[in-house]
């Protein structure tokens, strides 16, 4: 019931805000202008995702620095791939 009350308050506030602060304008928004806005928003999200990924890896590396791996990673070299193709 509490969520319903919050939803009603939101709808009431949104309606009042829309009624009091809206004005009529006769303007044309060019589709290419909207495309630029969409590209800018997408670029911001992609950049934020890249930044978060870099910092997440750096933080994870700090926590793993003190611990020694029990099993070292197995590296695949080019000669291993060539040997399997010849078999």
Residue frames as a rotation matrix with the C-alpha (Angstrom) as fourth column:
UNK 1
0.573 0.819 0.000 0.00
0.819 -0.573 0.000 0.00
0.000 0.000 -1.000 0.00
UNK 2
0.321 -0.539 -0.779 2.96
0.245 -0.747 0.618 2.29
-0.915 -0.390 -0.108 0.68
UNK 3
-0.709 -0.613 0.349 4.18
0.453 -0.017 0.891 1.92
-0.540 0.790 0.290 -2.91
UNK 4
-0.048 0.789 0.612 0.74
0.973 -0.102 0.209 2.88
0.227 0.606 -0.763 -4.20
UNK 5
0.740 0.300 -0.602 0.85
0.519 -0.823 0.229 6.09
-0.427 -0.482 -0.765 -2.15
UNK 6
-0.191 -0.894 -0.404 4.28
0.144 -0.433 0.890 6.92
-0.971 0.112 0.212 -3.57
UNK 7
-0.659 0.000 0.752 3.01
0.740 0.177 0.649 6.31
-0.133 0.984 -0.117 -7.10
UNK 8
0.432 0.886 0.167 0.02
0.893 -0.446 0.055 8.61
0.123 0.125 -0.984 -6.53
UNK 9
0.539 -0.313 -0.782 2.30
0.251 -0.826 0.504 11.33
-0.804 -0.468 -0.366 -5.16
UNK 10
-0.566 -0.814 0.129 4.58
0.320 -0.074 0.944 11.01
-0.760 0.576 0.303 -8.17
UNK 11
-0.359 0.516 0.778 1.71
0.918 0.044 0.394 11.23
0.169 0.856 -0.489 -10.65
UNK 12
0.699 0.637 -0.325 0.28
0.699 -0.705 0.119 14.24
-0.153 -0.310 -0.938 -8.82
UNK 13
0.204 -0.717 -0.667 3.64
0.125 -0.656 0.744 16.05
-0.971 -0.235 -0.044 -8.76
UNK 14
-0.705 -0.499 0.505 4.35
0.509 0.140 0.849 15.22
-0.494 0.855 0.155 -12.40
UNK 15
0.021 0.815 0.580 0.92
0.978 -0.136 0.156 16.45
0.206 0.564 -0.800 -13.50
UNK 16
0.787 0.251 -0.564 1.22
0.443 -0.865 0.234 19.72
-0.429 -0.434 -0.792 -11.56
UNK 17
-0.147 -0.932 -0.331 4.75
0.146 -0.351 0.925 20.28
-0.978 0.087 0.188 -12.83
UNK 18
-0.638 -0.059 0.768 3.67
0.742 0.221 0.633 19.63
-0.207 0.973 -0.097 -16.39
UNK 19
0.349 0.889 0.296 0.65
0.925 -0.378 0.044 21.93
0.151 0.259 -0.954 -16.15
UNK 20
0.808 0.016 -0.589 2.42
0.299 -0.872 0.387 24.88
-0.508 -0.489 -0.709 -14.53
UNK 21
0.064 -0.919 -0.390 5.75
-0.219 -0.394 0.893 24.80
-0.974 0.028 -0.226 -16.34
UNK 22
-0.320 -0.146 0.936 4.81
0.802 0.485 0.350 23.79
-0.505 0.862 -0.038 -19.86
UNK 23
-0.048 0.318 -0.947 4.41
-0.361 -0.889 -0.280 26.25
-0.931 0.329 0.157 -22.68
UNK 24
0.706 0.381 0.597 3.34
0.415 0.460 -0.785 25.90
-0.573 0.802 0.167 -26.25
UNK 25
-0.132 -0.738 -0.662 6.03
-0.472 -0.541 0.696 26.25
-0.872 0.404 -0.277 -28.87
UNK 26
0.920 0.382 0.094 5.79
-0.062 0.377 -0.924 25.75
-0.388 0.844 0.370 -32.57
UNK 27
0.090 -0.972 -0.217 9.23
-0.879 -0.180 0.441 24.36
-0.468 0.151 -0.871 -33.32
UNK 28
0.890 0.086 -0.447 10.64
-0.348 0.763 -0.545 21.76
0.294 0.641 0.709 -35.62
UNK 29
0.282 -0.813 0.509 13.28
-0.579 0.278 0.766 19.34
-0.765 -0.511 -0.393 -34.38
UNK 30
0.296 -0.275 -0.915 15.34
-0.909 0.213 -0.358 18.06
0.293 0.938 -0.187 -37.27
UNK 31
0.990 0.122 -0.075 15.91
-0.099 0.961 0.258 14.29
0.103 -0.248 0.963 -37.20
UNK 32
0.303 -0.946 -0.111 19.64
0.370 0.224 -0.902 14.77
0.878 0.233 0.418 -37.67
UNK 33
-0.167 -0.318 0.933 19.75
-0.681 -0.647 -0.342 16.87
0.713 -0.693 -0.109 -34.49
UNK 34
0.684 0.473 0.556 18.12
-0.727 0.501 0.470 14.05
-0.056 -0.725 0.686 -32.56
UNK 35
0.841 -0.435 -0.322 20.66
0.261 0.847 -0.463 11.64
0.474 0.306 0.826 -34.02
UNK 36
-0.111 -0.914 0.390 23.49
-0.103 -0.380 -0.919 13.77
0.988 -0.142 -0.052 -32.65
UNK 37
0.065 0.210 0.976 21.89
-0.962 -0.245 0.117 13.75
0.263 -0.947 0.186 -29.21
UNK 38
0.948 0.307 0.086 21.47
-0.318 0.925 0.207 9.96
-0.016 -0.223 0.975 -29.30
UNK 39
0.510 -0.835 -0.205 25.11
0.333 0.411 -0.848 9.55
0.793 0.364 0.488 -30.36
UNK 40
-0.220 -0.598 0.771 26.32
-0.511 -0.603 -0.613 11.81
0.831 -0.529 -0.173 -27.57
UNK 41
0.410 0.448 0.795 24.31
-0.912 0.222 0.345 9.94
-0.022 -0.866 0.499 -24.94
UNK 42
0.981 -0.078 -0.177 25.55
0.046 0.983 -0.177 6.58
0.188 0.165 0.968 -26.26
UNK 43
0.195 -0.977 0.088 29.15
0.103 -0.069 -0.992 7.84
0.975 0.203 0.087 -26.21
UNK 44
-0.097 -0.183 0.978 28.82
-0.877 -0.449 -0.171 8.91
0.470 -0.875 -0.117 -22.58
UNK 45
0.745 0.437 0.504 27.45
-0.634 0.699 0.332 5.51
-0.207 -0.567 0.798 -21.54
UNK 46
0.837 -0.493 -0.238 30.16
0.267 0.747 -0.608 3.64
0.478 0.446 0.757 -23.46
UNK 47
-0.045 -0.892 0.449 32.89
-0.218 -0.430 -0.876 5.80
0.975 -0.138 -0.175 -21.94
UNK 48
0.124 0.160 0.979 31.51
-0.981 -0.129 0.145 5.32
0.150 -0.979 0.141 -18.43
UNK 49
0.964 0.246 0.101 31.37
-0.255 0.962 0.097 1.57
-0.073 -0.119 0.990 -18.98
UNK 50
0.511 -0.847 -0.148 34.99
0.279 0.325 -0.903 1.52
0.813 0.420 0.402 -20.15
UNK 51
-0.176 -0.569 0.803 36.13
-0.604 -0.582 -0.545 3.59
0.777 -0.581 -0.242 -17.18
UNK 52
0.458 0.428 0.779 34.27
-0.885 0.309 0.350 1.38
-0.091 -0.849 0.520 -14.71
UNK 53
0.974 -0.117 -0.195 35.75
0.062 0.962 -0.267 -1.74
0.219 0.247 0.944 -16.29
UNK 54
0.149 -0.982 0.113 39.31
0.045 -0.108 -0.993 -0.40
0.988 0.153 0.028 -16.08
UNK 55
-0.241 -0.236 0.941 38.94
-0.846 -0.424 -0.323 0.57
0.475 -0.875 -0.098 -12.43
UNK 56
0.758 0.545 0.358 37.22
-0.648 0.690 0.323 -2.71
-0.071 -0.477 0.876 -11.59
UNK 57
0.773 -0.535 -0.342 40.18
0.277 0.769 -0.577 -4.62
0.571 0.351 0.742 -13.02
UNK 58
-0.168 -0.864 0.474 42.67
-0.224 -0.435 -0.872 -2.43
0.960 -0.253 -0.120 -11.16
UNK 59
0.074 0.273 0.959 40.85
-0.985 -0.128 0.112 -2.93
0.153 -0.953 0.260 -7.86
UNK 60
0.959 0.285 0.009 40.61
-0.284 0.954 0.099 -6.68
0.019 -0.097 0.995 -8.44
UNK 61
0.420 -0.881 -0.218 44.33
0.200 0.324 -0.925 -6.79
0.885 0.345 0.312 -9.20
UNK 62
-0.217 -0.482 0.849 45.08
-0.712 -0.517 -0.475 -5.08
0.667 -0.708 -0.231 -5.86
UNK 63
0.451 0.467 0.761 43.15
-0.870 0.419 0.259 -7.73
-0.198 -0.779 0.595 -3.97
UNK 64
0.992 -0.084 -0.097 44.77
0.046 0.939 -0.340 -10.58
0.120 0.333 0.935 -5.92
UNK 65
0.388 -0.911 0.141 48.26
-0.493 -0.334 -0.803 -9.13
0.779 0.243 -0.579 -5.48
UNK 66
-0.092 -0.420 0.903 48.68
-0.996 0.057 -0.075 -10.53
-0.020 -0.906 -0.423 -1.96
UNK 67
0.532 0.372 0.761 47.37
-0.401 0.902 -0.161 -13.98
-0.746 -0.219 0.629 -2.84
UNK 68
-0.625 -0.727 -0.285 49.43
-0.658 0.294 0.693 -16.50
-0.420 0.620 -0.663 -4.76
UNK 69
0.348 0.736 -0.580 47.69
-0.926 0.367 -0.090 -18.53
0.147 0.569 0.809 -7.41
UNK 70
0.205 -0.217 0.954 47.72
-0.435 0.854 0.288 -22.24
-0.877 -0.474 0.080 -6.71
UNK 71
0.210 -0.084 0.974 47.48
0.739 0.667 -0.101 -23.12
-0.641 0.741 0.202 -10.38
UNK 72
-0.530 -0.426 -0.733 49.33
-0.136 -0.811 0.569 -20.97
-0.837 0.401 0.371 -12.89
UNK 73
0.536 0.752 -0.384 47.52
-0.470 -0.112 -0.875 -20.17
-0.701 0.650 0.294 -16.10
UNK 74
-0.040 -0.490 0.871 48.32
0.586 0.695 0.418 -22.40
-0.809 0.527 0.260 -19.02
UNK 75
0.054 -0.025 -0.998 49.50
-0.556 -0.831 -0.010 -20.35
-0.830 0.555 -0.059 -21.96
UNK 76
0.588 0.181 0.788 48.82
0.516 0.666 -0.539 -21.53
-0.622 0.724 0.298 -25.49
UNK 77
-0.205 -0.737 -0.644 51.60
-0.302 -0.578 0.758 -20.78
-0.931 0.350 -0.104 -27.93
UNK 78
0.322 0.316 -0.893 51.58
-0.912 -0.151 -0.382 -20.83
-0.256 0.937 0.239 -31.70
UNK 79
-0.609 -0.624 -0.488 53.72
-0.730 0.683 0.038 -23.97
0.310 0.380 -0.872 -31.89
UNK 80
-0.763 0.416 0.495 51.11
-0.087 0.694 -0.715 -25.86
-0.641 -0.588 -0.493 -29.84
UNK 81
0.282 0.912 -0.298 48.42
-0.452 -0.148 -0.880 -24.91
-0.847 0.383 0.370 -32.33
UNK 82
0.100 -0.321 -0.942 50.56
-0.990 0.059 -0.125 -25.95
0.095 0.945 -0.312 -35.30
UNK 83
-0.883 -0.457 0.112 51.29
-0.469 0.871 -0.145 -29.37
-0.031 -0.181 -0.983 -33.73
UNK 84
-0.391 0.806 0.445 47.61
-0.028 0.473 -0.881 -30.12
-0.920 -0.356 -0.162 -33.26
UNK 85
0.452 0.556 -0.698 46.81
-0.696 -0.269 -0.665 -29.20
-0.558 0.786 0.266 -36.86
UNK 86
-0.288 -0.658 -0.696 49.50
-0.931 0.361 0.045 -31.56
0.222 0.661 -0.717 -38.18
UNK 87
-0.786 -0.040 0.617 48.14
-0.358 0.844 -0.401 -34.55
-0.505 -0.536 -0.677 -36.20
